[in-house]
Amino acid sequence: MLAVPWYFVSILKMPQGLTIMYMSMLIGSIFWGLYSGALIDKYSRKNLFLFFSLVCGTILCSAAITGYILTYVPTFLVVTVFFATCYFNGVYYPAMYAFAQEISDASHYGKVNSLLEIQSQAITIASGGVAAFLLQGVDVSSIHIASINIPIAVHTAPWSLSRIFMVDGVTYFIAIALIWFIKYTPHTATHNEEGSVWERLKIGNTFLRNHRLILIFGVGSFSIFVFLLLHFNTLVPIFVVNHLRSNVTTFALTDVYYAIGALLAGVWIRKVFSKVSAIWAIMLMTAVTAVFLLICSLSTSVVVYFAFSFILGVTNAGTRILRITYLFHHIPNHLAGRVNSVLFMLGTLCRIGLAMIFSFAFFSQGDNIVWAYIICVAFLLVNLGLMIYAYKGLKIKYPDPSVQVH
């Protein structure tokens, strides 16, 4: 997912093509997100992981083999891989959290979500660093430590998309082998949902209509993640090339600095905000994200950009841990897939609206990408306003059981 956006911007010289591709994927994901929510609540979450890992791994390996045969990967296959990975993520994340809720005792929700975040971001740090080498190649003749010059000879060419796709595809099959042997006892009651997909989806929608404050909180607290997906999938390559005047190493290391911040959030966020409600903490982190995003967008310093990436990692991961833990306590597990899919769909509609704006050629010319980030600042502040509006009612009607009493 680092290779494809960079391929469109740096190799094909098609930044608008990247935005249009992403927007097309989002339109399809509205329907897919709702449908996947119904699947998550009807079928075994473990079996869904196995099935979709098989599908995604097959697509990636097929694209890689085609690339080896033709000596290049056709653009339509690059787009297919991008769509397949995005749609896989669309079912993977809500299924993972529903699965975590299903197999965990309520008293452990916060700890489980923190551990999931730590595990995920530790791998992201490693993969982001590796991606920098795969996309750029390595050409190092020596290492300087203080005044000592250590001669080495490491020279590798950048990897082709075919090779990257093949390695990525194989990891899905490794995941299948690992997931296959998971054994567990559900901690929540399981339900065999009957009726059509549409009838089952209406139940999740009805729940949110009857709990409007949860709906407002769910949408508002999702804003950092909505920005994050736009940021990484469409805006970062253009920002790095046109505004920072930097290269693929800066682009790939964005993921590393983000993941370091997210990893620290996984370790410390519940301790830092143990005396306040999750809602208040999420509002604070949304405000911090907006402020530092504005600073970053107006600066051409790579150091400031990396600092913002680190802060974004802290605020997005911290918000996600607190948000999901809070929703675990207030959404029944047998409705989790559908309720979260409705919230995800609303977030997707926001991304579509923003992506449509950013698809105009204006934003890919010169430094105009800065205006896209300023629009994102306004988007974050609007969602912060929604959460402030609902804050008092949420505290009274939906208290946060994760807050420690001192």
C-alpha positions as CSV (number, residue, x, y, z in Angstrom):
1,M,0.0,0.0,0.0
2,L,3.1,2.2,0.1
3,A,4.3,1.0,-3.3
4,V,1.1,1.6,-5.3
5,P,0.5,5.3,-4.4
6,W,4.2,6.0,-5.0
7,Y,4.1,4.1,-8.3
8,F,1.2,6.4,-9.6
9,V,2.8,9.7,-8.5
10,S,6.5,9.0,-9.1
11,I,6.6,6.4,-11.9
12,L,3.4,7.0,-13.9
13,K,3.4,10.8,-13.1
14,M,-0.4,10.5,-12.5
15,P,-1.2,12.1,-9.1
16,Q,-4.8,12.8,-10.4
17,G,-5.1,9.2,-11.4
18,L,-4.2,8.1,-7.9
19,T,-6.9,10.4,-6.4
20,I,-9.5,9.2,-9.0
21,M,-8.6,5.6,-8.3
22,Y,-9.0,6.1,-4.6
23,M,-12.3,7.9,-5.0
24,S,-13.6,5.1,-7.2
25,M,-12.6,2.5,-4.5
26,L,-14.4,4.6,-1.9
27,I,-17.7,4.7,-3.9
28,G,-17.6,0.9,-4.1
29,S,-16.7,0.5,-0.5
30,I,-20.0,2.2,0.6
31,F,-21.9,-0.9,-0.5
32,W,-19.1,-3.3,0.4
33,G,-18.8,-1.9,3.9
34,L,-22.4,-2.3,4.7
35,Y,-22.5,-5.8,3.3
36,S,-19.3,-6.9,5.1
37,G,-20.9,-5.7,8.4
38,A,-23.8,-8.2,7.8
39,L,-21.2,-11.0,7.0
40,I,-19.3,-10.2,10.2
41,D,-22.4,-10.6,12.4
42,K,-23.7,-13.8,10.6
43,Y,-20.5,-15.9,10.0
44,S,-17.5,-17.0,12.1
45,R,-15.1,-14.1,12.2
46,K,-12.2,-16.6,12.1
47,N,-13.6,-18.2,8.9
48,L,-14.0,-14.7,7.3
49,F,-10.3,-14.0,8.0
50,L,-9.3,-17.3,6.3
51,F,-11.6,-16.8,3.2
52,F,-10.6,-13.2,2.5
53,S,-6.9,-13.8,3.1
54,L,-7.1,-16.6,0.5
55,V,-8.8,-14.3,-2.0
56,C,-6.4,-11.4,-1.5
57,G,-3.3,-13.6,-1.5
58,T,-4.4,-15.2,-4.8
59,I,-5.0,-11.8,-6.4
60,L,-1.6,-10.5,-5.4
61,C,0.3,-13.6,-6.5
62,S,-1.6,-13.7,-9.8
63,A,-0.6,-10.1,-10.5
64,A,3.0,-10.8,-9.6
65,I,3.2,-13.9,-11.9
66,T,1.6,-11.8,-14.7
67,G,4.2,-9.1,-14.1
68,Y,7.1,-11.7,-14.3
69,I,5.7,-13.0,-17.6
70,L,5.2,-9.6,-19.2
71,T,8.2,-8.0,-17.5
72,Y,5.8,-5.3,-16.1
73,V,2.6,-5.2,-14.2
74,P,-0.3,-3.8,-16.3
75,T,-1.9,-0.8,-14.7
76,F,-5.3,-2.5,-14.5
77,L,-3.7,-5.2,-12.3
78,V,-2.0,-2.5,-10.1
79,V,-5.5,-1.0,-9.6
80,T,-7.0,-4.4,-8.9
81,V,-4.4,-5.1,-6.2
82,F,-5.1,-1.7,-4.6
83,F,-8.9,-2.3,-4.6
84,A,-8.5,-5.8,-3.3
85,T,-6.3,-4.7,-0.4
86,C,-8.6,-1.8,0.5
87,Y,-11.7,-4.0,0.4
88,F,-9.9,-6.6,2.5
89,N,-9.1,-3.9,5.1
90,G,-12.7,-2.9,5.0
91,V,-13.7,-6.3,6.4
92,Y,-10.5,-7.1,8.3
93,Y,-10.6,-4.3,10.8
94,P,-14.3,-4.4,11.9
95,A,-14.0,-8.3,12.0
96,M,-10.9,-8.1,14.1
97,Y,-12.4,-5.9,16.7
98,A,-15.7,-7.8,16.7
99,F,-13.6,-11.0,17.2
100,A,-11.5,-9.4,20.0
101,Q,-14.8,-8.4,21.7
102,E,-16.2,-11.8,21.3
103,I,-13.3,-13.7,22.8
104,S,-12.4,-11.2,25.6
105,D,-13.9,-10.5,29.0
106,A,-15.3,-7.0,29.4
107,S,-12.8,-6.1,32.0
108,H,-9.9,-6.7,29.5
109,Y,-11.3,-4.7,26.6
110,G,-8.9,-1.8,27.1
111,K,-5.8,-4.0,27.5
112,V,-6.7,-6.2,24.5
113,N,-7.2,-3.1,22.2
114,S,-3.9,-1.7,23.4
115,L,-2.1,-4.9,22.7
116,L,-3.6,-5.1,19.2
117,E,-2.4,-1.6,18.5
118,I,1.1,-2.3,19.9
119,Q,1.4,-5.5,17.8
120,S,0.1,-3.8,14.6
121,Q,2.4,-0.7,14.9
122,A,5.5,-2.7,15.7
123,I,5.0,-4.5,12.4
124,T,4.3,-1.2,10.7
125,I,7.6,0.3,11.8
126,A,9.5,-2.7,10.4
127,S,7.5,-2.8,7.1
128,G,7.8,1.0,6.6
129,G,11.6,0.8,7.0
130,V,11.8,-2.1,4.7
131,A,9.6,-0.4,2.1
132,A,12.0,2.5,2.0
133,F,14.7,0.1,0.9
134,L,12.5,-1.8,-1.5
135,L,11.2,1.3,-3.3
136,Q,14.5,3.2,-3.4
137,G,17.1,0.5,-3.4
138,V,20.3,0.7,-1.3
139,D,23.6,2.2,-2.4
140,V,25.9,2.5,0.6
141,S,29.7,2.5,0.4
142,S,30.5,3.4,4.1
143,I,29.0,4.2,7.4
144,H,30.2,7.2,9.5
145,I,30.1,6.9,13.3
146,A,31.6,9.9,15.0
147,S,35.0,10.3,13.2
148,I,35.3,6.7,12.2
149,N,34.5,5.7,8.7
150,I,33.5,2.1,8.3
151,P,33.7,0.9,4.7
152,I,30.9,-1.4,3.5
153,A,29.5,-2.4,0.2
154,V,25.7,-2.7,0.1
155,H,24.2,-2.1,-3.3
156,T,20.7,-3.3,-4.3
157,A,18.4,-2.2,-7.0
158,P,14.9,-1.1,-6.2
159,W,12.4,-3.9,-6.2
160,S,9.9,-4.3,-9.0
161,L,6.2,-4.2,-8.3
162,S,6.0,-7.9,-9.4
163,R,8.5,-8.8,-6.7
164,I,6.7,-6.7,-4.0
165,F,3.3,-8.2,-4.9
166,M,4.7,-11.7,-4.8
167,V,6.2,-11.3,-1.3
168,D,3.0,-9.6,-0.1
169,G,0.9,-12.3,-1.5
170,V,2.8,-15.0,0.2
171,T,2.3,-13.3,3.6
172,Y,-1.4,-13.8,3.2
173,F,-0.9,-17.5,2.9
174,I,1.3,-17.5,6.0
175,A,-1.5,-15.6,7.8
176,I,-3.9,-18.4,6.8
177,A,-1.7,-21.0,8.4
178,L,-1.4,-19.0,11.6
179,I,-5.2,-18.2,11.9
180,W,-6.2,-21.8,11.1
181,F,-4.8,-23.0,14.5
182,I,-6.5,-20.3,16.7
183,K,-8.7,-21.9,19.3
184,Y,-11.0,-19.9,21.5
185,T,-14.1,-19.9,23.7
186,P,-16.6,-17.0,23.1
187,H,-17.1,-14.7,26.1
188,T,-20.2,-13.2,24.5
189,A,-23.4,-14.8,23.3
190,T,-23.4,-15.7,19.7
191,H,-26.5,-15.3,17.5
192,N,-27.4,-17.0,14.2
193,E,-28.9,-14.0,12.4
194,E,-31.8,-14.8,10.1
195,G,-33.4,-12.8,7.3
196,S,-32.0,-11.1,4.2
197,V,-28.8,-9.0,4.3
198,W,-31.0,-5.8,4.0
199,E,-33.2,-6.9,6.9
200,R,-30.1,-7.6,9.1
201,L,-28.5,-4.2,8.1
202,K,-31.7,-2.4,9.2
203,I,-31.2,-3.7,12.7
204,G,-27.8,-2.0,13.0
205,N,-29.2,1.2,11.6
206,T,-32.1,1.1,14.0
207,F,-29.7,0.7,16.9
208,L,-27.9,3.9,16.0
209,R,-31.2,5.8,15.4
210,N,-32.3,4.8,18.9
211,H,-28.9,5.8,20.3
212,R,-28.2,9.1,18.5
213,L,-25.5,10.2,20.9
214,I,-23.5,7.1,20.1
215,L,-24.0,7.9,16.4
216,I,-22.7,11.4,16.9
217,F,-19.7,10.2,18.9
218,G,-19.0,7.4,16.5
219,V,-18.9,9.8,13.5
220,G,-17.0,12.6,15.3
221,S,-14.4,10.3,16.9
222,F,-13.8,8.7,13.4
223,S,-12.5,12.0,11.9
224,I,-8.8,11.4,12.6
225,F,-8.9,8.0,10.9
226,V,-10.9,9.4,7.9
227,F,-8.1,12.0,7.5
228,L,-5.4,9.4,8.0
229,L,-6.7,7.3,5.1
230,L,-6.8,10.2,2.8
231,H,-3.4,11.4,4.0
232,F,-1.6,8.1,3.4
233,N,-3.4,7.0,0.2
234,T,-3.6,10.2,-1.8
235,L,-2.1,13.3,-0.2
236,V,1.3,12.2,1.1
237,P,3.0,11.3,-2.2
238,I,2.0,14.7,-3.7
239,F,2.9,16.6,-0.5
240,V,6.4,15.0,-0.4
241,V,7.2,15.6,-4.1
242,N,5.6,19.0,-4.7
243,H,5.8,20.7,-1.3
244,L,8.7,19.2,0.6
245,R,10.7,18.6,-2.7
246,S,11.8,15.3,-1.2
247,N,12.1,11.7,-2.3
248,V,10.8,8.1,-1.8
249,T,12.8,7.7,1.4
250,T,10.9,10.5,3.1
251,F,7.7,9.0,1.8
252,A,8.4,5.6,3.2
253,L,9.7,6.8,6.5
254,T,6.4,8.7,7.0
255,D,5.0,5.3,7.9
256,V,7.8,4.6,10.3
257,Y,7.5,7.8,12.3
258,Y,3.7,7.4,12.4
259,A,4.1,3.8,13.7
260,I,6.5,4.8,16.4
261,G,4.0,7.3,17.7
262,A,1.2,4.8,17.4
263,L,3.3,2.2,19.2
264,L,3.9,4.6,22.1
265,A,0.1,5.3,22.2
266,G,-0.6,1.6,22.5
267,V,1.7,1.4,25.5
268,W,0.8,4.6,27.4
269,I,-2.5,6.1,26.2
270,R,-4.8,4.3,28.7
271,K,-2.4,5.3,31.6
272,V,-2.2,8.9,30.5
273,F,-6.0,9.3,30.3
274,S,-6.9,6.9,33.1
275,K,-8.5,9.7,35.2
276,V,-10.7,11.2,32.4
277,S,-13.4,9.9,30.1
278,A,-12.5,8.5,26.7
279,I,-14.7,11.2,25.1
280,W,-12.8,14.0,26.6
281,A,-9.5,12.4,25.6
282,I,-10.6,11.9,22.0
283,M,-11.7,15.5,21.8
284,L,-8.3,16.7,23.0
285,M,-6.5,14.5,20.5
286,T,-8.7,15.7,17.7
287,A,-7.8,19.3,18.6
288,V,-4.1,18.5,18.8
289,T,-4.2,16.8,15.4
290,A,-5.8,19.8,13.8
291,V,-3.3,22.3,15.3
292,F,-0.2,20.3,14.3
293,L,-1.6,19.5,10.8
294,L,-2.0,23.2,10.2
295,I,1.6,23.8,11.4
296,C,2.9,21.0,9.1
297,S,1.0,22.1,6.1
298,L,2.5,25.6,6.3
299,S,6.1,24.3,6.8
300,T,8.5,22.9,4.2
301,S,10.7,21.3,6.8
302,V,11.1,17.5,6.6
303,V,11.8,17.4,10.3
304,V,8.4,19.2,11.1
305,Y,6.7,16.7,8.7
306,F,8.2,13.7,10.5
307,A,7.2,15.3,13.9
308,F,3.6,15.6,12.7
309,S,3.7,12.0,11.4
310,F,4.8,11.0,14.9
311,I,2.0,13.0,16.6
312,L,-0.6,11.7,14.1
313,G,0.5,8.2,15.1
314,V,-0.1,9.0,18.8
315,T,-3.5,10.7,18.2
316,N,-4.9,8.2,15.7
317,A,-3.9,5.1,17.6
318,G,-4.8,6.7,21.0
319,T,-8.2,7.7,19.6
320,R,-8.8,4.2,18.1
321,I,-8.0,2.4,21.3
322,L,-10.2,4.6,23.5
323,R,-13.0,4.8,20.9
324,I,-13.2,1.0,20.3
325,T,-13.0,0.2,24.0
326,Y,-15.8,2.7,24.7
327,L,-18.0,1.3,21.9
328,F,-17.3,-2.3,23.1
329,H,-19.1,-1.4,26.3
330,H,-22.1,0.2,24.6
331,I,-22.7,-2.0,21.5
332,P,-23.8,-5.6,21.8
333,N,-21.3,-8.0,20.1
334,H,-24.0,-9.5,17.8
335,L,-24.6,-6.0,16.4
336,A,-21.0,-4.9,16.3
337,G,-20.3,-5.7,12.7
338,R,-23.4,-3.9,11.4
339,V,-23.2,-0.9,13.7
340,N,-19.5,-0.4,12.9
341,S,-20.2,-0.8,9.2
342,V,-22.8,2.0,9.3
343,L,-20.3,4.2,11.1
344,F,-17.6,3.2,8.6
345,M,-20.0,4.0,5.7
346,L,-20.6,7.5,7.0
347,G,-16.8,7.9,7.3
348,T,-16.5,6.7,3.7
349,L,-19.0,9.3,2.5
350,C,-16.8,11.9,4.2
351,R,-13.7,10.5,2.4
352,I,-15.6,10.5,-0.9
353,G,-16.6,14.1,-0.5
354,L,-13.0,15.2,0.4
355,A,-11.5,13.0,-2.4
356,M,-13.8,14.5,-5.0
357,I,-12.5,18.0,-3.9
358,F,-8.9,16.9,-4.0
359,S,-9.3,15.2,-7.4
360,F,-9.2,18.6,-9.1
361,A,-6.0,19.4,-10.9
362,F,-5.5,22.5,-8.8
363,F,-4.4,20.4,-5.8
364,S,-1.6,18.5,-7.7
365,Q,-0.1,21.7,-9.1
366,G,2.8,23.4,-7.3
367,D,2.3,23.9,-3.6
368,N,-1.5,23.8,-3.8
369,I,-1.6,20.6,-1.9
370,V,-1.3,22.8,1.2
371,W,-4.9,23.9,0.6
372,A,-6.0,20.2,0.8
373,Y,-4.5,20.0,4.3
374,I,-6.2,23.2,5.4
375,I,-9.5,21.8,4.3
376,C,-8.7,18.7,6.4
377,V,-8.0,20.9,9.4
378,A,-11.5,22.4,9.0
379,F,-13.0,18.9,8.7
380,L,-11.3,17.9,12.0
381,L,-12.6,21.0,13.7
382,V,-16.2,20.4,12.5
383,N,-16.1,16.9,14.0
384,L,-14.6,18.2,17.2
385,G,-17.6,20.5,17.4
386,L,-20.0,17.6,17.0
387,M,-18.4,15.7,19.9
388,I,-18.4,18.9,22.1
389,Y,-22.1,19.2,21.4
390,A,-22.8,15.5,22.5
391,Y,-20.3,15.4,25.4
392,K,-22.6,16.2,28.3
393,G,-25.4,13.8,27.2
394,L,-22.9,11.0,26.6
395,K,-21.4,11.4,30.1
396,I,-24.8,11.0,31.6
397,K,-26.5,8.4,29.4
398,Y,-23.4,6.3,28.4
399,P,-20.9,6.5,31.2
400,D,-17.3,5.3,30.5
401,P,-16.6,2.2,32.7
402,S,-13.0,2.3,31.7
403,V,-12.3,5.4,33.8
404,Q,-10.5,4.5,37.0
405,V,-11.9,5.9,40.2
406,H,-9.2,7.4,42.5
